[in-house]
Every structure is written in structure tokens, then in C-alpha cells.
Amino acid sequence: MEQRLSMVSLGVENVAESTAFYDRLGWKKSETASNDAITFIQLGGIMLGLYGRGPLAEDIGIEDSARTDFSGITLAHNTRSKEQVDDVLSLVVNAGAKLLKPGQDVFWGGYSGYFADPDGHIWEVAWNPFLEISENGAIILPD
Amino acid sequence: MEQRLSMVSLGVENVAESTAFYDRLGWKKSETASNDAITFIQLGGIMLGLYGRGPLAEDIGIEDSARTDFSGITLAHNTRSKEQVDDVLSLVVNAGAKLLKPGQDVFWGGYSGYFADPDGHIWEVAWNPFLEISENGAIILPD
């Protein structure tokens, strides 16, 4: 099994509204690949999918559990500077996100904050002084 | 806000056991970046993090909700051929995953199945005849 991730799918209440939220962050969908039922957004070499929460559960063949405050998964967007963390948090709140934790120095030596998108999916915005982000956005860990 | 994802963090009951599960899939952690509290695994240009579910909620500053059968998020691993879907599903089940949906032809023209990792995080294993996977594993959507 090759060591890679192809897609993250977020179950959402309303695909158009969720797409509009990410568009307000400056994230453009693939017009060709997307349709009314699903939005695809290129994120580096992987895809972000925005799909109805009910249809996503149905596709798996399980019941759609009630939404909880904490899904047990977080997504992170790392910034290239410490200052950008607050800039991004400010941008996403203006776009309709809920701020969960303002940017602050954290125990591992970086600076980070958290927000929830309109469907409650939790994103960290983090600056990590120990990791380099390549020009194209990739993060390469040491072995 | 640059259009990219840096990390997916999975909240797990036991970091060592979850790390061992992904290791059985052939996914090697970064020895340098990982420690007893967190495992980092390189997946293309992003990182997969395995971190305690409680500490993850604590980092966000929210209560750890009870785990549900469906978190509302799925991760996907796309294969390079239709046959590989069944091979991967067989591998992960032998490694301790729970099969949620056997590989099958699906309405959008591909072939896919789902499994849950030992903490219930749901992965799709999919072959999509309309998407090309580059040599390094990246998937590039049309505009």
C-alpha cells in the first residue's frame, strides 16, 4: 500500500454554502470536476471534497451519527510566518468560521489557533518554526 | 490564505497501537519528528499525525465528545488500478482494520470500498478511472 493520501471528504449540510465558505478563503473549486452534489478543491497533491453528510454516510453504508462538537479529526493549515496565523484566523472568521482558540504560543514551540468551519469541521492554523514549507506548499518531514 | 492542507491529525486511544497499525500497512513514521506522544507520517506533501484523542481536544480547548460511528469526515487512498482496491482492503483487514464496505462498482463510475482503522477513522479505498495519479502519488484535478 503506497504511503499516501488522495482525498479528505468533509460531510456538510449544504454543499453550495460550504463551497461558498471555502471560496471566501480564496480556495477555488475545480469547475470541471465539481457538480451540484460534490465540490472538489485542489490542495497540493490531494483533493478536498465537500459532500452531503447524509450521502457520505450512505456511501459508506452506515447510519449518519448525530454531529458532535469534536469529531476526533483535525485538519491543519501551516503558515510561513508567525504573523500569518493571526491574519488567516481573522480572514476565516470574517468568512463565517467560528474561532475556537485565538492564535497563541504553544507548548511545542510554535504559534497556533483553531477554527471550526460552518459544519463544525475543525482546522488548526499553525506556524511551526521547525518545519520548512516548500515553495509549492509541501511539507517534508525528516526521516 | 494559500490553497493547501498541511496535516491531518487523527485522535486515537493509544498512539503506539495506532502507529503499529499504520506500520503494518507499510507506512513508516518519521523517527526524527515523532515521539511517544505523537506520530508523524509523511503522506505526499502533507503529514498524518496520530495523537491522543483527549490531548487533541484539550489542545483545541473543547470537551472530548463521545466517539460516534460516523465522524462526518472520510479519508481516501486512491489506487492505480481496479484490482488494487481489493488488494489494499485485504491488506488492511489483515492488519486489524474493520471492513465497512467491500470493494464494488460505484455509481460514479469507479470501484471502491471502505474500512475503519482501530479508532474508527474511516478510509475509502478507491479506483477512479477519470483521475490520473502522478508517479509521486499526487492527484491533479482539472481547473
Interface residues (C-beta under 8 A of the other chain):
Chain A: M1 E2 Q3 R4 L5 S6 M7 V8 S9 L10 G11 L25 G26 W27 K28 S30 E31 T32 A33 F40 I41 Q42 L43 G44 G45 I46 M47 L48 R53 L56 A57 D59 I60 G61 I62 E63 D64 S65 A66 R67 T68 D69 F70 S71 G72 I73 T74 L75 A76 H77 N78 V88 L91 V92 L100 K101 V106 Y114 D119 G120 H121 I122 E124 A126 I133 S134 N136 G137 A138 I139 I140 L141 P142 D143
Chain B: M1 E2 Q3 R4 L5 S6 M7 V8 S9 L10 G11 L25 G26 W27 K28 S30 E31 T32 A33 F40 I41 Q42 L43 G44 G45 I46 M47 L48 R53 L56 A57 D59 I60 G61 I62 E63 D64 S65 A66 R67 T68 D69 F70 S71 G72 I73 T74 L75 A76 H77 N78 V88 L91 V92 L100 K101 V106 Y114 D119 G120 H121 I122 E124 A126 I133 S134 N136 G137 A138 I139 I140 L141 P142 D143
